[in-house]
Amino acid sequence: MVGLGNAAKKIQQLSDLAEKLYARVTELREMLEATQEQVDDTHERVTQLERQLDEQRALVDALAEEQGLDPEMLTATAAIEEAESGTEPDAPTGDE
């Protein structure tokens, strides 16, 4: 009867392991769902920010043109100056 005792013990061990694995898979599924929700929310916010940025860009361009300035030329000049100075736009300068 020792064989049956060992078999029962192994079956119990496998059952315990299966329960642990099931709990872990459930936990991972919940984490994945939460992450997906965060990704979806972030995507919506980014889309909204891009839309707002496009609207602001159009307003700035209209104001520049109203003042007799060429928005594309201003953008190109700013990009050249940034490239020559080796700084990125909106980078902290240490003066703050």
Secondary structure as the mmCIF struct_conf table of DSSP 4:
data_model
#
loop_
_struct_conf.conf_type_id
_struct_conf.id
_struct_conf.beg_label_comp_id
_struct_conf.beg_label_asym_id
_struct_conf.beg_label_seq_id
_struct_conf.end_label_comp_id
_struct_conf.end_label_asym_id
_struct_conf.end_label_seq_id
HELX_RH_AL_P HELX_RH_AL_P1 VAL A 2 GLU A 66
TURN_TY1_P TURN_TY1_P1 GLN A 67 GLY A 68
HELX_RH_AL_P HELX_RH_AL_P2 PRO A 71 SER A 85
TURN_TY1_P TURN_TY1_P2 GLY A 86 GLY A 86
TURN_TY1_P TURN_TY1_P3 PRO A 89 ASP A 90
BEND BEND1 GLY A 94 GLY A 94
#
